[in-house]
Amino acid sequence: MNGTAPTALLALEVALPFEIDRLRRLGGPSQANFDAAQKFAAVLGSKGDVLQFGGKTGEAAELFNRLVQSLAVLAFLPGGVTFLGDHWEVTTGKRDGDI
């Protein structure tokens, strides 16, 4: 792993809560959001090295933004999502027994 990894993780920790909040204000992810996240898995598998080493102008930024969007969508699933050791999970905020 190169020296940009801690910076990328910090950027993710900052960006992801904002994307989760944006989706929450929209009422949660749509089916289109879930479909896009699923399709992005293949893209990340084939182009993930761009996030680590860079690529064409703007390519890493585009992939990073799609990664943030996908992780935010997955955070709405039961159990949330863990990525690189960090866990995000959107809860309703209700306590047991609340209606």
Short mmCIF file of the C-alpha atoms (twelve columns), coordinates in Angstrom:
data_MODEL
# 
_entry.id   MODEL 
# 
loop_
_atom_site.group_PDB 
_atom_site.id 
_atom_site.type_symbol 
_atom_site.label_atom_id 
_atom_site.label_alt_id 
_atom_site.label_comp_id 
_atom_site.label_asym_id 
_atom_site.label_seq_id 
_atom_site.Cartn_x 
_atom_site.Cartn_y 
_atom_site.Cartn_z 
_atom_site.pdbx_PDB_model_num 
ATOM 1  C CA . MET A 1  0.000   0.000  0.000   1 
ATOM 2  C CA . ASN A 2  1.365   3.417  -0.836  1 
ATOM 3  C CA . GLY A 3  1.436   6.619  1.202   1 
ATOM 4  C CA . THR A 4  -1.917  7.832  -0.135  1 
ATOM 5  C CA . ALA A 5  -3.875  5.118  1.689   1 
ATOM 6  C CA . PRO A 6  -4.306  7.015  4.990   1 
ATOM 7  C CA . THR A 7  -5.398  10.116 3.070   1 
ATOM 8  C CA . ALA A 8  -7.901  8.124  1.036   1 
ATOM 9  C CA . LEU A 9  -9.330  6.521  4.172   1 
ATOM 10 C CA . LEU A 10 -9.666  9.913  5.831   1 
ATOM 11 C CA . ALA A 11 -11.449 11.256 2.746   1 
ATOM 12 C CA . LEU A 12 -13.806 8.278  2.845   1 
ATOM 13 C CA . GLU A 13 -14.542 8.819  6.538   1 
ATOM 14 C CA . VAL A 14 -15.459 12.428 5.773   1 
ATOM 15 C CA . ALA A 15 -17.403 11.908 2.535   1 
ATOM 16 C CA . LEU A 16 -19.461 8.850  3.464   1 
ATOM 17 C CA . PRO A 17 -21.525 10.430 6.271   1 
ATOM 18 C CA . PHE A 18 -22.487 13.273 3.923   1 
ATOM 19 C CA . GLU A 19 -23.675 10.817 1.264   1 
ATOM 20 C CA . ILE A 20 -25.592 8.787  3.860   1 
ATOM 21 C CA . ASP A 21 -27.267 11.989 5.048   1 
ATOM 22 C CA . ARG A 22 -28.145 12.960 1.461   1 
ATOM 23 C CA . LEU A 23 -29.789 9.580  0.872   1 
ATOM 24 C CA . ARG A 24 -31.578 9.761  4.220   1 
ATOM 25 C CA . ARG A 25 -33.070 13.149 3.278   1 
ATOM 26 C CA . LEU A 26 -34.334 11.556 0.040   1 
ATOM 27 C CA . GLY A 27 -36.101 8.857  2.047   1 
ATOM 28 C CA . GLY A 28 -33.367 6.257  1.617   1 
ATOM 29 C CA . PRO A 29 -31.831 4.606  -1.412  1 
ATOM 30 C CA . SER A 30 -33.992 3.790  -4.409  1 
ATOM 31 C CA . GLN A 31 -33.871 0.559  -6.375  1 
ATOM 32 C CA . ALA A 32 -31.797 2.436  -8.962  1 
ATOM 33 C CA . ASN A 33 -29.266 3.258  -6.216  1 
ATOM 34 C CA . PHE A 34 -29.029 -0.414 -5.245  1 
ATOM 35 C CA . ASP A 35 -28.651 -1.434 -8.900  1 
ATOM 36 C CA . ALA A 36 -25.871 1.127  -9.419  1 
ATOM 37 C CA . ALA A 37 -24.043 -0.094 -6.299  1 
ATOM 38 C CA . GLN A 38 -24.247 -3.685 -7.526  1 
ATOM 39 C CA . LYS A 39 -22.896 -2.753 -10.964 1 
ATOM 40 C CA . PHE A 40 -20.088 -0.739 -9.378  1 
ATOM 41 C CA . ALA A 41 -18.720 -3.867 -7.689  1 
ATOM 42 C CA . ALA A 42 -17.469 -5.131 -11.065 1 
ATOM 43 C CA . VAL A 43 -16.012 -1.728 -11.924 1 
ATOM 44 C CA . LEU A 44 -14.180 -1.552 -8.609  1 
ATOM 45 C CA . GLY A 45 -12.812 -5.038 -9.190  1 
ATOM 46 C CA . SER A 46 -11.417 -4.106 -12.584 1 
ATOM 47 C CA . LYS A 47 -10.322 -0.518 -11.917 1 
ATOM 48 C CA . GLY A 48 -9.596  -0.427 -8.198  1 
ATOM 49 C CA . ASP A 49 -5.910  0.145  -8.893  1 
ATOM 50 C CA . VAL A 50 -6.817  3.613  -10.183 1 
ATOM 51 C CA . LEU A 51 -7.842  4.554  -6.642  1 
ATOM 52 C CA . GLN A 52 -4.478  3.438  -5.333  1 
ATOM 53 C CA . PHE A 53 -2.124  4.544  -8.107  1 
ATOM 54 C CA . GLY A 54 -4.081  7.137  -10.106 1 
ATOM 55 C CA . GLY A 55 -5.176  7.099  -13.716 1 
ATOM 56 C CA . LYS A 56 -6.453  9.493  -16.329 1 
ATOM 57 C CA . THR A 57 -7.396  12.980 -15.194 1 
ATOM 58 C CA . GLY A 58 -10.512 12.764 -13.035 1 
ATOM 59 C CA . GLU A 59 -10.731 8.971  -13.170 1 
ATOM 60 C CA . ALA A 60 -9.748  8.398  -9.535  1 
ATOM 61 C CA . ALA A 61 -12.159 11.095 -8.361  1 
ATOM 62 C CA . GLU A 62 -15.016 9.518  -10.325 1 
ATOM 63 C CA . LEU A 63 -14.270 6.078  -8.895  1 
ATOM 64 C CA . PHE A 64 -13.959 7.478  -5.384  1 
ATOM 65 C CA . ASN A 65 -17.333 9.222  -5.686  1 
ATOM 66 C CA . ARG A 66 -18.970 6.027  -6.958  1 
ATOM 67 C CA . LEU A 67 -17.366 4.083  -4.111  1 
ATOM 68 C CA . VAL A 68 -18.783 6.552  -1.584  1 
ATOM 69 C CA . GLN A 69 -22.235 6.350  -3.197  1 
ATOM 70 C CA . SER A 70 -22.162 2.548  -3.197  1 
ATOM 71 C CA . LEU A 71 -20.999 2.258  0.401   1 
ATOM 72 C CA . ALA A 72 -23.673 4.736  1.478   1 
ATOM 73 C CA . VAL A 73 -26.350 2.612  -0.190  1 
ATOM 74 C CA . LEU A 74 -25.016 -0.532 1.484   1 
ATOM 75 C CA . ALA A 75 -25.076 1.221  4.864   1 
ATOM 76 C CA . PHE A 76 -28.879 1.194  4.649   1 
ATOM 77 C CA . LEU A 77 -29.011 -2.612 4.506   1 
ATOM 78 C CA . PRO A 78 -29.581 -4.563 7.720   1 
ATOM 79 C CA . GLY A 79 -26.177 -4.995 9.334   1 
ATOM 80 C CA . GLY A 80 -24.700 -2.121 7.326   1 
ATOM 81 C CA . VAL A 81 -21.367 -2.371 5.533   1 
ATOM 82 C CA . THR A 82 -17.765 -2.823 6.629   1 
ATOM 83 C CA . PHE A 83 -15.022 -1.575 4.327   1 
ATOM 84 C CA . LEU A 84 -11.322 -1.516 5.166   1 
ATOM 85 C CA . GLY A 85 -12.088 -2.062 8.831   1 
ATOM 86 C CA . ASP A 86 -14.638 0.756  9.214   1 
ATOM 87 C CA . HIS A 87 -18.339 -0.011 9.693   1 
ATOM 88 C CA . TRP A 88 -21.306 2.128  8.673   1 
ATOM 89 C CA . GLU A 89 -24.908 1.286  9.407   1 
ATOM 90 C CA . VAL A 90 -27.977 3.461  9.134   1 
ATOM 91 C CA . THR A 91 -30.462 2.816  11.897  1 
ATOM 92 C CA . THR A 92 -33.950 4.168  12.372  1 
ATOM 93 C CA . GLY A 93 -33.007 5.792  15.654  1 
ATOM 94 C CA . LYS A 94 -35.892 4.020  17.381  1 
ATOM 95 C CA . ARG A 95 -35.360 2.133  20.597  1 
ATOM 96 C CA . ASP A 96 -36.779 -1.322 21.285  1 
ATOM 97 C CA . GLY A 97 -40.481 -0.975 22.002  1 
ATOM 98 C CA . ASP A 98 -40.909 2.241  19.981  1 
ATOM 99 C CA . ILE A 99 -43.538 2.182  17.266  1 
# 
